[in-house]
Amino acid sequence: TMLAARAFGAPRIVIVDVDDYRLSVANDLGADQIVKVSSNIEDVAEEVLLIHKAMGSTDVDVTFDCAGFTKTVSTALGATR
């Protein structure tokens, strides 16, 4: 998903995950920033702030949730303008 976003001109890509290995791979493949999050739904608000900081803005126009869990959807929706 990240490589496709880059190929189609995404200006800044932040990858968010709970797994260190996947974050490492994303970093190696050219993510602009990576953000490690928890699996705890109660952490969404704090993690949205971390995502905005990593993006350098609160104006996140597009997010892709590739997991489909309640937590990941909530985080993606909370981070998107």
PyMOL commands that place a pseudoatom at each C-alpha (Angstrom):
pseudoatom trace, name=CA, resn=THR, resi=1, chain=A, elem=C, hetatm=0, pos=[0.000, 0.000, 0.000]
pseudoatom trace, name=CA, resn=MET, resi=2, chain=A, elem=C, hetatm=0, pos=[2.833, 2.365, 0.877]
pseudoatom trace, name=CA, resn=LEU, resi=3, chain=A, elem=C, hetatm=0, pos=[4.669, 1.708, -2.381]
pseudoatom trace, name=CA, resn=ALA, resi=4, chain=A, elem=C, hetatm=0, pos=[1.481, 2.245, -4.387]
pseudoatom trace, name=CA, resn=ALA, resi=5, chain=A, elem=C, hetatm=0, pos=[0.814, 5.523, -2.556]
pseudoatom trace, name=CA, resn=ARG, resi=6, chain=A, elem=C, hetatm=0, pos=[4.370, 6.647, -3.313]
pseudoatom trace, name=CA, resn=ALA, resi=7, chain=A, elem=C, hetatm=0, pos=[4.057, 5.615, -6.966]
pseudoatom trace, name=CA, resn=PHE, resi=8, chain=A, elem=C, hetatm=0, pos=[0.880, 7.685, -7.286]
pseudoatom trace, name=CA, resn=GLY, resi=9, chain=A, elem=C, hetatm=0, pos=[2.498, 10.790, -5.811]
pseudoatom trace, name=CA, resn=ALA, resi=10, chain=A, elem=C, hetatm=0, pos=[1.726, 10.823, -2.103]
pseudoatom trace, name=CA, resn=PRO, resi=11, chain=A, elem=C, hetatm=0, pos=[3.857, 13.716, -0.833]
pseudoatom trace, name=CA, resn=ARG, resi=12, chain=A, elem=C, hetatm=0, pos=[4.392, 12.359, 2.685]
pseudoatom trace, name=CA, resn=ILE, resi=13, chain=A, elem=C, hetatm=0, pos=[3.835, 8.844, 4.000]
pseudoatom trace, name=CA, resn=VAL, resi=14, chain=A, elem=C, hetatm=0, pos=[3.633, 7.882, 7.664]
pseudoatom trace, name=CA, resn=ILE, resi=15, chain=A, elem=C, hetatm=0, pos=[3.299, 4.195, 8.469]
pseudoatom trace, name=CA, resn=VAL, resi=16, chain=A, elem=C, hetatm=0, pos=[1.621, 3.238, 11.742]
pseudoatom trace, name=CA, resn=ASP, resi=17, chain=A, elem=C, hetatm=0, pos=[1.794, -0.248, 13.233]
pseudoatom trace, name=CA, resn=VAL, resi=18, chain=A, elem=C, hetatm=0, pos=[2.123, -2.241, 16.456]
pseudoatom trace, name=CA, resn=ASP, resi=19, chain=A, elem=C, hetatm=0, pos=[4.850, -4.455, 15.038]
pseudoatom trace, name=CA, resn=ASP, resi=20, chain=A, elem=C, hetatm=0, pos=[8.515, -3.380, 15.073]
pseudoatom trace, name=CA, resn=TYR, resi=21, chain=A, elem=C, hetatm=0, pos=[9.446, -5.611, 12.133]
pseudoatom trace, name=CA, resn=ARG, resi=22, chain=A, elem=C, hetatm=0, pos=[6.751, -4.210, 9.840]
pseudoatom trace, name=CA, resn=LEU, resi=23, chain=A, elem=C, hetatm=0, pos=[7.756, -0.680, 10.836]
pseudoatom trace, name=CA, resn=SER, resi=24, chain=A, elem=C, hetatm=0, pos=[11.377, -1.521, 10.050]
pseudoatom trace, name=CA, resn=VAL, resi=25, chain=A, elem=C, hetatm=0, pos=[10.421, -2.825, 6.601]
pseudoatom trace, name=CA, resn=ALA, resi=26, chain=A, elem=C, hetatm=0, pos=[8.334, 0.305, 5.943]
pseudoatom trace, name=CA, resn=ASN, resi=27, chain=A, elem=C, hetatm=0, pos=[11.276, 2.461, 6.978]
pseudoatom trace, name=CA, resn=ASP, resi=28, chain=A, elem=C, hetatm=0, pos=[13.623, 0.511, 4.683]
pseudoatom trace, name=CA, resn=LEU, resi=29, chain=A, elem=C, hetatm=0, pos=[11.168, 0.885, 1.793]
pseudoatom trace, name=CA, resn=GLY, resi=30, chain=A, elem=C, hetatm=0, pos=[11.056, 4.663, 2.136]
pseudoatom trace, name=CA, resn=ALA, resi=31, chain=A, elem=C, hetatm=0, pos=[8.369, 5.699, 4.614]
pseudoatom trace, name=CA, resn=ASP, resi=32, chain=A, elem=C, hetatm=0, pos=[8.867, 9.331, 5.598]
pseudoatom trace, name=CA, resn=GLN, resi=33, chain=A, elem=C, hetatm=0, pos=[8.079, 8.512, 9.220]
pseudoatom trace, name=CA, resn=ILE, resi=34, chain=A, elem=C, hetatm=0, pos=[6.960, 5.511, 11.234]
pseudoatom trace, name=CA, resn=VAL, resi=35, chain=A, elem=C, hetatm=0, pos=[4.833, 5.540, 14.380]
pseudoatom trace, name=CA, resn=LYS, resi=36, chain=A, elem=C, hetatm=0, pos=[4.580, 2.606, 16.752]
pseudoatom trace, name=CA, resn=VAL, resi=37, chain=A, elem=C, hetatm=0, pos=[1.182, 2.305, 18.414]
pseudoatom trace, name=CA, resn=SER, resi=38, chain=A, elem=C, hetatm=0, pos=[-0.422, -0.042, 20.905]
pseudoatom trace, name=CA, resn=SER, resi=39, chain=A, elem=C, hetatm=0, pos=[-3.315, -2.422, 20.440]
pseudoatom trace, name=CA, resn=ASN, resi=40, chain=A, elem=C, hetatm=0, pos=[-5.245, -0.654, 23.220]
pseudoatom trace, name=CA, resn=ILE, resi=41, chain=A, elem=C, hetatm=0, pos=[-8.328, 1.245, 21.966]
pseudoatom trace, name=CA, resn=GLU, resi=42, chain=A, elem=C, hetatm=0, pos=[-7.946, 3.693, 24.856]
pseudoatom trace, name=CA, resn=ASP, resi=43, chain=A, elem=C, hetatm=0, pos=[-4.719, 5.029, 23.285]
pseudoatom trace, name=CA, resn=VAL, resi=44, chain=A, elem=C, hetatm=0, pos=[-6.337, 6.304, 20.064]
pseudoatom trace, name=CA, resn=ALA, resi=45, chain=A, elem=C, hetatm=0, pos=[-6.479, 10.014, 20.965]
pseudoatom trace, name=CA, resn=GLU, resi=46, chain=A, elem=C, hetatm=0, pos=[-2.832, 10.103, 22.063]
pseudoatom trace, name=CA, resn=GLU, resi=47, chain=A, elem=C, hetatm=0, pos=[-1.723, 8.165, 18.997]
pseudoatom trace, name=CA, resn=VAL, resi=48, chain=A, elem=C, hetatm=0, pos=[-3.615, 10.480, 16.640]
pseudoatom trace, name=CA, resn=LEU, resi=49, chain=A, elem=C, hetatm=0, pos=[-1.500, 13.316, 18.051]
pseudoatom trace, name=CA, resn=LEU, resi=50, chain=A, elem=C, hetatm=0, pos=[1.659, 11.279, 17.375]
pseudoatom trace, name=CA, resn=ILE, resi=51, chain=A, elem=C, hetatm=0, pos=[0.533, 10.703, 13.792]
pseudoatom trace, name=CA, resn=HIS, resi=52, chain=A, elem=C, hetatm=0, pos=[-0.162, 14.407, 13.271]
pseudoatom trace, name=CA, resn=LYS, resi=53, chain=A, elem=C, hetatm=0, pos=[3.274, 15.222, 14.670]
pseudoatom trace, name=CA, resn=ALA, resi=54, chain=A, elem=C, hetatm=0, pos=[4.902, 12.678, 12.331]
pseudoatom trace, name=CA, resn=MET, resi=55, chain=A, elem=C, hetatm=0, pos=[3.004, 14.177, 9.394]
pseudoatom trace, name=CA, resn=GLY, resi=56, chain=A, elem=C, hetatm=0, pos=[4.051, 17.672, 10.402]
pseudoatom trace, name=CA, resn=SER, resi=57, chain=A, elem=C, hetatm=0, pos=[0.408, 18.745, 10.240]
pseudoatom trace, name=CA, resn=THR, resi=58, chain=A, elem=C, hetatm=0, pos=[-3.100, 17.973, 11.398]
pseudoatom trace, name=CA, resn=ASP, resi=59, chain=A, elem=C, hetatm=0, pos=[-4.201, 18.067, 7.761]
pseudoatom trace, name=CA, resn=VAL, resi=60, chain=A, elem=C, hetatm=0, pos=[-4.054, 14.385, 6.879]
pseudoatom trace, name=CA, resn=ASP, resi=61, chain=A, elem=C, hetatm=0, pos=[-6.087, 14.031, 3.697]
pseudoatom trace, name=CA, resn=VAL, resi=62, chain=A, elem=C, hetatm=0, pos=[-5.933, 10.286, 3.072]
pseudoatom trace, name=CA, resn=THR, resi=63, chain=A, elem=C, hetatm=0, pos=[-5.452, 7.217, 5.234]
pseudoatom trace, name=CA, resn=PHE, resi=64, chain=A, elem=C, hetatm=0, pos=[-5.481, 3.529, 4.394]
pseudoatom trace, name=CA, resn=ASP, resi=65, chain=A, elem=C, hetatm=0, pos=[-6.352, 0.996, 7.070]
pseudoatom trace, name=CA, resn=CYS, resi=66, chain=A, elem=C, hetatm=0, pos=[-4.865, -2.336, 6.062]
pseudoatom trace, name=CA, resn=ALA, resi=67, chain=A, elem=C, hetatm=0, pos=[-5.892, -4.319, 9.148]
pseudoatom trace, name=CA, resn=GLY, resi=68, chain=A, elem=C, hetatm=0, pos=[-9.612, -3.698, 9.623]
pseudoatom trace, name=CA, resn=PHE, resi=69, chain=A, elem=C, hetatm=0, pos=[-9.680, -3.863, 13.417]
pseudoatom trace, name=CA, resn=THR, resi=70, chain=A, elem=C, hetatm=0, pos=[-11.831, -1.468, 15.427]
pseudoatom trace, name=CA, resn=LYS, resi=71, chain=A, elem=C, hetatm=0, pos=[-8.686, 0.138, 16.854]
pseudoatom trace, name=CA, resn=THR, resi=72, chain=A, elem=C, hetatm=0, pos=[-7.013, 0.664, 13.482]
pseudoatom trace, name=CA, resn=VAL, resi=73, chain=A, elem=C, hetatm=0, pos=[-10.140, 2.071, 11.862]
pseudoatom trace, name=CA, resn=SER, resi=74, chain=A, elem=C, hetatm=0, pos=[-10.681, 4.432, 14.804]
pseudoatom trace, name=CA, resn=THR, resi=75, chain=A, elem=C, hetatm=0, pos=[-7.090, 5.613, 14.629]
pseudoatom trace, name=CA, resn=ALA, resi=76, chain=A, elem=C, hetatm=0, pos=[-7.228, 6.148, 10.856]
pseudoatom trace, name=CA, resn=LEU, resi=77, chain=A, elem=C, hetatm=0, pos=[-10.504, 8.064, 11.058]
pseudoatom trace, name=CA, resn=GLY, resi=78, chain=A, elem=C, hetatm=0, pos=[-9.276, 10.143, 13.991]
pseudoatom trace, name=CA, resn=ALA, resi=79, chain=A, elem=C, hetatm=0, pos=[-6.100, 11.119, 12.158]
pseudoatom trace, name=CA, resn=THR, resi=80, chain=A, elem=C, hetatm=0, pos=[-7.813, 12.075, 8.893]
pseudoatom trace, name=CA, resn=ARG, resi=81, chain=A, elem=C, hetatm=0, pos=[-9.047, 15.601, 8.294]
for i in range(1, 81): cmd.bond("trace and resi %d" % i, "trace and resi %d" % (i + 1))
show_as sticks, trace
zoom trace
